Amino acid sequence: MKIKNENGITLVALVITIIVLVIIASIGIKYGSDAIDEAQLEELRTNMLLIEARAKGVVEEANFKMGISPDEAKKEQVRQEVYVEETKLQKADGISAPSQIPVSECYEVTAETMTLWGIEDIELEENEKYLIKFDDTNATVEVYNTLGYDGNYSLTDIDNLEV
């Protein structure tokens, strides 16, 4: 009687190995895509925080130039001087943006503004813009991104997200 030499794996062992590899790959893909989403959110948040920090300095300068109890004409003159002429922002009228962004009250952060502020390394996707809404009375700003993240467009909303 001859003994057969069995050098190999059975079909069952091969199927089990493939199933285990598929499970491991799917777990890796899930965690990898979550890490990419989190990195994109953090990049957006960081960019918006940089813009907010610069914009807060601008609104403080405008308030200083307006003085105490300025009339509406003085406010408009200082806004034009500080926001547009010095800082190179543009009124955001006419920009296509989601309805959650009060475009008519915002200024667009231009490439020239980013260079002036030293943040020209921020890369914008097609149709992506950063907008700033200044509140002179309270010396605050709100930063918006026209693409946003998961339906959230303002820095305040994005800061409140839990990932």
Buried (B, 14 or more C-beta within 10 A) or exposed (E): EEEEEEEEEEEEEEEEEEEEEEEEEEEEEEEEEEEEEEEEBEEBBEBBBBBBEBBBEBBEBBBEBBEEEBEEEEBEBBBEBBBEEBBBBBBBEEBEBBEEBBBEBBBBBBEEBBEBBEBEEBEBEEEEBBBBBBEBEEEEBBBBBBBBBEEBBBBEBBEEEEE
